[in-house]
């Protein structure tokens, strides 16, 4: 009888085991080995001696922390701050939102003459290019306008007149990543580095000076060419800078024979830059201008002549996140502030903090000074970033958010972005989707990693106080490789 009962129990257990879905099971002792390997690496990595670092790694599905070190220590996130900004602007504006630029007038158009002022009104389009402005000028001619008996006026009052976030340094002002912010600003190409010109330097001979040209071609900036051509590639070092408070660009140093180099340089006063271009393009289209150019607010009573809409936000998020565009981050931050007054950093940060409060990320536990991460005052923890990355998966726009992240080892710029040269030809290529970050002394990487078993982990690695931030990616990659290797051996079917 007892033997029969035991047989029935054994059969029942077997049947139960067969009906339970297979799941990945942690092998005893394996997780400890991963922790030991990471702990040993972090303790012995020479480049981390004297530096500060914070790491948090968790299983996406269960939410279980599988490794942490200083996870609640506030760190400078660099461009990992853009993860917060991207989530907030998607939540506030919606993935289908489009940004506008408007041409309007306060006078009638009769017999080919516009008897009034012409207004170029910026609504904070971060993707507006000089070619868009040229096209708008041509379209005015297509409307039949041949003469403007008034002024051309640029209206950038959709945002306030603060051009730089409060922690921007004087050295950042001429760099493309520190460009001045305006509701009316243009980029020289489809990387959309708004508020900049592209300086092209070409060394076509073995002696003398290189050729220098600017895109777009404009006399809004002046070029002082002090550079020379040298034969030795290793000795060549070119420098392109803008003199503070002016639009005088100085090209100095040396460039090797046969080489072409380019540098994006931020202009001084982006609204005036757009106005200058627009005036020239209107004249070039065959329209006579009787008045002058200036900046002012357009009157409420006006007639719209033309409207240019951007691509939807879900598409603009690609160059923003893949290429880590600081100008876009600050414009997005100004967009999400109060609708009752001009967009500004204070209101934008308040709205961002309000969004984060709803994501269980209380503002009292972090320091937010801008939308791009350019500030060295920002303070975010690794756990806060992994919490955000976990919470946004419940949002209707999560696919857009995730698609905007750089993908490791993918060569195409608008796929791999700032991760396109990392994990190339390794098992991790294509399995890491994450936001990079770099500042002087700072390197960061936060996002998602797919394991060998197909599961995903959410991670944040923040490195501060480094002697050389360029070593940061090597350390981040090593950490993720250890995690990947150990998780691969940790799971069994």
Secondary structure, DSSP 8 states (H G I E B T S, - for coil): -HHHHHHHHHHHHHHHHHHS----EE-TTHHHHHHHHHHHHHHH-GGGTT-EEEEEEEETTT--EEEEESTTS-B--GGGHHHHHHHHHHHHH-TT---EEEEEESSEEETTEEES-EEEEE---TT-BHHHHHHHHHHHHHTT--EESS-EEEE-TTB-S--S-TT--GGGTTBGGG----SS--BSSTT--TTEEEEEEE--SSSS--EEEEES--SSSEEEE--EEES-TTT--EEEEE-TTS-EEEEEEEEETT-EEEEEEE-S-HHHHHHHHHHHHHHHTT-EE-S-EEE----SS-EEEEEEE---HHHHHHHHHHTT-HHHHHHHHHHTS-SSS-B-HHHHHHHHHHHHHHTT--GGG-B---SSS--SS-BB-HHHHHHHHHHGGGSTTHHHHHHTSEETT--SHHHHGGGTTSSTTSTTTTTEEEEEEEETTEEEEEEEEE-TTS-EEEEEEEEES-S-GGGHHHHHHHHHHHHHHHHHHHEE-
